[in-house]
Amino acid sequence: MLTVSRGGAAAGLRLVLAVALMAGALLFAGARPASAEPECGMVETADGKFVYQCTDTRPGGDGSDGSGGSGGGGNAEPPCALDWVKAQAPGADEWYCMGQNACWVNNPPAYYPDESQWPPSPSEDAVYVYRYCYAPDGSTANEGYTWYTGPEDEGPSVEELALQAFGSLETPGFSLAFSPPRHSIIFIDTWWWASGPSDGRITSDAALGVVAVGTPSHIEVDPGDGSGVMICDFVTSESDACSHTYTRAGEYTSRGRLVYDVHFEQNGSPLDIAGLPDSLESAWQESGITVTESQAVVVP
């Protein structure tokens, strides 16, 4: 027995989708041998959503032979686990791959949201449908209503989504601070640090559940005297961890930048895809510094 609380339109939508999926599952099951069908059923998750779950292995690259569904033709193996997602939603109308993600859609869906809330249609052939996708690890990749023009329109791949997320990853603003604060002295250490940013990680905007995450790696400092760029710890407060000794007096322009190690996540799960960017550098920030000679006073 499935009990559903009446919490408005959102609850109604979940109930309609649940009933539609269960009806499809019953019809579909009659056409298959019982031994080939996993044990499936609707489960209400902790956040109140209905998910059609089967006791089966999680998707992990076994894929499909491409002989059925909408994910490919001939014997070409699709890039996602279509067989697994078909078992998850046997009553769905179409199954296809969005890059590595396996998706199903009801076309047309049994229930439509308020038409005034629909985004603009991309073409005359587009149909507004309900879509549900699974990432390679089995987590939800993207879910909800969207415009759909058929399985040939797979949408962006996971790699493209990762690059989109990387494009929105921004380093925090900072200034290059140094000590002594007014001027430095030859043969005495000068310290640099990044003033302003925290030493925590940075996160991009989400691109259909994919985010780029930056973890502080180090700062790079060029004292400006021709000695070259120094690689220093990621210091954000006054410290001697990044120091240099000038040997000649003069006016110098020192510069520094932040460097982050980058990795990608999809709905909280790590994405390990070769060829994606693995670091992010900020723009160089400059600080003028005066270096003087020490003056000795001789007292007779």
N, C-alpha and C positions, 0 to 999 in steps of 0.2 A: 504494500500500500504506500502510495506516494503522497505525502502531506505538504501542501504549499500554503504559506501565509500570504494574505492579500495585502501587498504593500504598494499598490499603485500600478502605474503602467509598466515599470521595470519588472515587477513580479509577474504581471500578465504576460509579458514577452517571454520570460524564462519558461513559464508554464506551457505556452503555445509551442515553443521550440522543443521542449521536453516531450510533449505529446506527439508532435510531428516526427521526431526522431524514433520514439518507441514504436509508432505505427509503421514507419518505414522498416525498422528492424524486424518486426514480425512478418511483414510481407516478404522481405528479402530472405529471411531464414527458411521459409517454406521451399525455396528453390535450391537450397544447398543441402548436402548431406550433413547430418548432425555432427559427425566426427570432424568435419572441416571447420565448424563454427566455434570460435572461442566463446566463453561465457561472458556475456555483455549485459549492461544495464545502466540506467540513469542514476547518477550519484549527485547529490547536492553538496557542493563544496562549502568550506567555511565562510566564504564571502557571499554565499547565497546564489551562486551560479549553478546551472545544471550541466553536467559533463557526462557524455556517453563513454563509459569506461569498459574495457575488456581485459580479462586476465590473459595477457599476451606479453611477449618480450617487447621492450621499448625499442623504438626505431634507432638503428645505429649503422645504416649503410647496406642492409640486405636488399633494400629496394624492391623492384618489381621487374618482371620480364617485359613490361610494356605492351602486353597483349590485350589489356583491357583498360577501361577508364579513359581519362582524357589527358594523361601525363606523357604520352609518347606514342610513336607508331612503330610498326614492325617489331623487331626483337631488341630495339635499343633500350638500354636500361636507363630509367629516369634518374635525375640527380637527387631524388628524395625517396623516402620509404612509403610509396603509395599503397602497397599491400596492407601495411599496418594501419594507415589512416582510413582505408576502406573498412577495415574491421572496427575501427572506432565509430564510424558513422555510416553503417550500411544503408541507411535510408536517405542519404544525401543524393542530390541530383548529379553532381559532377565532382570529380577529384582531379587535382592537378598540382604541379610543382611551382613554387615561387622560389627559384634558386634551390637551396637545400631544404626549404620548408615545405612540408606536405600539407595541402589545404583541401577543404571541401566547401561547397556552396550549395544552397538551396535556391534554385532558379526556376520560377520565382519563389520567394519565401512565402511561408504561410501567413506571415504577419508583417505589415509595414509600419514603420514609425511615422510620425506626423510629417507629411510631405513638405511642410514649410521649413523643416529642419534639414532637408537634403542639401548637400553641396551641389554646385553647378555640374551638369552632365558634361563629360568630356567629348561625347559624340552622340549622333542620333541612334547608333546601334547599342549604346550602353544600357544595361539593365541594373537597377538598384537591388542588390542581393545581400543576403547575410553570409559572411565568410568566416571560417574558423581554420586557423593554421597551427601546425605543430612544428617546433624546432627539432633539430636532429636528436636532442636529448629527451624529447617527449614533452617539454614544457610548451605552454601556449605562446606562440610567436606573435600573432596578431588576430584580433577577433572583433567582429562588428559589421555594420552595414557599410557597403562600398559600391561604387560603380564597377560594372563587370562587363566585358565584351567577349568573353570566352576564354577557354584554357590556353589559347595561343598567346593571350596577353598575360604573361606570367608576372609582370610587375618587376620591380627591382630585385636583384639577387641579394643574398646576405652580404656579399662583398661590396656591392654598391651601397647598401645601407650603412655598412661600416665606414666607407669613405665619406658618405654624407654626414655621419656622426662626427668623424674626425674633422670635417670642415667647420663644424660649429664648436669645436673644443678651443677654448681661449685661455691663455695664460693670464694671471692676475697682474694688475699694474704694480709697479715698484719703482723705487729710486735707488741708485747706487750710492751707499753711504760709506764713509771712510773715517778713520781716526789715526792721527790727531785731526780734529775737525776743521781747524783753520788752515794750517799748512803743515807739511811734513818736513822732516829733516833728513839730510843724507846720512846714510849708515845707521839709521834708526828704522825699525819695522813700521810699515804702514799697513793698517788692517782695512779690509773691505767686507761688506755684507749687503744683502738685499733687504732694504727697508720697506715694509708695507705688506707683503704677502704672508699668508700663513704657511706653515710647513705641512699642510694637509693635502690630500689628493684633490684633483679637479675633475669634473665630469661634464660631458657634452650634453646637448639636447638629445632626446631620444628620437631615433629614426625607425618607426615601427618596432619598438622594443629593443633596438640595438643602440648601445651607447659606447663612446670612447672614454676611457678613464686614464688620467695622467697621474703618476706617482712621482713626487719630487726625487730627482736623481742628483743633480749638482748645479753649481753656478760656475760660469766661466768669466774670468776677469782679465782684462788687458790693461796693465798699468800705464801704457802709452809711451814708454821710454825705449821701445824696440826690443824688449826682453821676451815678448811673445805672450800668448794667452795661457793663463793658469787655470787648472781644473781644481775646484775647491768643493768642500762639503756644502750642502744646501743650508746656508746659515742665514737667518732672518733677524738676528739681533747682534749687537756688538760682540765680537769674538776675534781671537787671534788665529782662527782656523784658516783664514785666507789672508796671507801677509806677503809683503814684498819689500825689499830694501833698495831705495834709490841710491845711486852712486854719484849722481851729478845734480846740482841745483838747476831749477828752471820751472817753466810753466808746462804742465802736462795735461792731456785729456785722457783720463781713464774711462773705461767702458766695461759693462758687464751684462750678462743675460742669464735667464733661468732655463734650465733643461729638465724635462720630465720624461720618464719612461712611460710608454703608452701600451695599454692592452684593451681588448674589446669584450663586451658582455652583451648577452641577449637575454632579457628578462631575468637578470641576475646570474645567469650561468656563463662561464667563460667561453669565448669564441677563439679557437685556435686555427687561424686561416693564414697560410703562407702568403707573403707578398704585401701585407698591410703595413702601414707606417708603424714603427715601434718607438718613436721619440718625437718630441715637440719642443722647439726652442722659442723663447720670447724674442721680441725685437731688442736690439742693443740699447742700453741706457747709458748716457755719458755723464761724467762728473769731472769738472776742471779741478786740478789740484796744483798748489804751489809748493815746490820743494826748495828749501833754503839750507844754507850751511849754518852750523852752530857757531855762535860767537863766544869766544872765551875772553873773559875779563881778567887781566893780570893786576893784582893789587900789590903794590910795593910794600 
